[in-house]
Amino acid sequence: MSFKYVGLAFAMVWSAPHAQAQFNPCDALTSHRPTVSLSEATELALAVDLRSDAARYEIAAARTATAIAALRPADTVALDIEDFPGIGMAGDIDSLQVTGRFSRVWERGGKREARQTLAYRGVGVAESSLAAARYSIAEEVQILYAEASIAQQRVALACEHVDISLDREAAVKKRVDAARDPLLSGARAASDRMQAEADARRYAIQADNILAALGAYWGAEAEFLTEPDFLETRKSLRIVDPRTLRSPEIIRLEAKRLEAIARIELERTRAKSDVTWSVGVRKYGIEDDIAVIGGASIPLGAQSRSAASVAQARAEQRRIEIESEALRQQLLRRAVQYQRSAASALTEIDMIDAMLLPGARRALDLATEGYARGALSYLDIIDAQRTLTVLREERLSHLRTYILSETALARLTSVNDTPSVREEIQE
């Protein structure tokens, strides 16, 4: 447990100066940083996050409750002393009576089995808490991982712009030195290159900050990168089926519903009163007079109390069922919204890839060729480059919308998407 705190503290120390230590933002793209996949990041976070440990102790407590529920009511031993000798005329010890008695409760109506079933359902509720905690951790890691991948892609585009700006600045300088272009063109080319470098540095700092936040989930001791093809391999639209809505919240409500049913059965068994029987011996005075005694007791009014308790438990069951149905309605609406958002983003991405980006690249090539021939000015190149940059940024924005919508949709439609989230709960 202490290792988890040390790892998280180390991550905080590492992430603070990391952004300032990055001098060349494009070096990270060609550096030897290890690559961490989404499944690896999820496994590392699940192994460290303390929310899972808290849920596991809840399961341990619930399992202990099942062992307690299997116990029958405790036997009792009683010792009664009556008719103590007094003083004077009342000092005759022959009147003293000592009674020893053993009592046991005879449970009727299947109360013990019903108690065990209720405790077993409590284990299911505790296990749903562990599943919910693990799903939450995995979802947080997935979102950060997607954000980090988007940020890395922005750095890559910015670095590509830097390389193009450097080449263009060199070409413009030659034309300015040859008096074929005014000095203003050289100044514009230098300004464009400096802006590209500033953008690359800004995006690199953002990417490193997100990666540091992601690494803090498991106390990463070294810099790392996400998989380079993560974004492009996630473009498959998920179909919403209302029958597949199985969020952690619904799973927990289902466990609570089964617990409520078990409680109804337990309250129903209490309509049959238990019998408490006892047996013992009684000794009279100082002589050898001994008597054997016995008895039994049955509480009255058990049926009326049981009926009231059953009605209360049924109301609780109905409340849980209605809450579950209401949650399913909300989840379906959210799932449809996420699906529409993902589908719209995917449509925009396809249009940009198929039509807009090729046209923008062609326009930039034509502007560059025209500038080389002296037919166009450097402003035409800047305008064409700006259009291409805007389209690439727009594509990244749509890709981010798509990935985040798909991540949210996966949590609502299929809880099995996250690796090792539905682990087998063992003692």
Secondary structure, DSSP 8 states (H G I E B T S, - for coil): -HHHHHHHHHHHHHHHHHHHH---TTHHHHS---EE-HHHHHHHHHHH-HHHHHHHHHHHHHHHHHHHHTS----EEEEEEE----SGGG--GGG-EEEEEEEEEE--SSHHHHHHHHHHHHHHHHHHHHHHHHHHHHHHHHHHHHHHHHHHHHHHHHHHHHHHHHHHHHHHHHHHHTTSS-HHHHHHHHHHHHHHHHHHHHHHHHHHHHHHHHHTTTT--S--EE-TTTTGGG-------GGG---HHHHHHHHHHHHHHHHHHHHHHTTS--EEEEEEEEEETTTTEEEEEEEEE--S-HHHHHHHHHHHHHHHHHHHHHHHHHHHHHHHHHHHHHHHHHHHHHHHHHHIIIIIHHHHHHHHHHHHHHHHHTSS-HHHHHHHHHHHHHHHHHHHHHHHHHHHHHHHHHHHH-TTSSTTSS-----
